[in-house]
Amino acid sequence: MPTSQQTATAYHWVMSIQTPDGLMTTRDAVIDVPEGVTRQQIFHFVATQFAEDYGQTFTILFFGLQPNTL
């Protein structure tokens, strides 16, 4: 029985946020994204990481997502 291999593409994301008390922070990372994953799913994945560290209340100032290739 043949097995299917899921193809993944490396993406670089950047997100900047500001908390209600004025703290501003920016993070970035490269993640391998399997076929079929949407930009919205990646956005929520990244925003959840910020929420775990800074709480549920913050303003997203910037979100960028691009393939990690030149």
C-alpha positions in Angstrom: 0.0 0.0 0.0 1.5 3.3 -1.0 2.1 6.0 1.6 1.5 9.6 0.9 4.1 12.1 1.9 2.9 15.6 2.8 4.9 18.4 1.3 5.9 21.3 3.6 7.1 24.7 2.7 9.3 26.9 5.0 7.6 30.2 5.9 9.0 33.2 7.8 6.6 35.1 10.0 6.9 38.4 11.9 4.4 39.8 14.4 4.5 43.0 16.4 2.1 43.6 19.2 1.4 46.3 21.9 -0.1 45.5 25.3 -2.6 47.8 27.1 0.3 49.0 29.4 2.3 50.1 26.4 4.8 47.2 26.0 5.7 46.7 22.4 7.4 43.5 21.2 8.2 41.8 17.9 9.0 38.2 17.3 9.8 36.2 14.2 10.4 32.5 13.3 10.6 30.1 10.4 8.0 27.3 10.4 7.4 24.4 8.1 3.9 24.6 6.8 2.2 21.5 5.4 0.1 21.6 2.2 -3.4 22.7 2.9 -2.7 24.9 5.9 -4.2 28.4 5.4 -2.7 31.8 6.2 -5.5 32.3 8.8 -4.5 29.1 10.6 -0.9 30.3 10.8 -2.0 33.8 12.0 -4.0 32.2 14.8 -1.1 29.9 15.7 1.2 32.9 16.0 -1.3 35.0 17.9 -1.9 32.2 20.4 1.8 32.1 21.2 1.7 35.8 22.1 -1.5 35.3 24.1 0.2 32.6 26.2 2.9 35.1 27.1 1.1 38.5 27.3 -2.5 37.6 28.0 -5.6 37.8 25.7 -5.6 41.6 25.4 -3.2 43.1 23.0 -3.2 45.0 19.7 -1.5 43.4 16.7 0.5 46.1 15.0 2.0 44.0 12.2 1.8 40.5 10.8 3.9 39.3 7.9 4.1 35.9 6.4 6.2 35.0 3.3 7.9 31.9 1.9 11.4 31.6 3.4 13.1 31.7 0.0 14.8 34.4 -2.1 
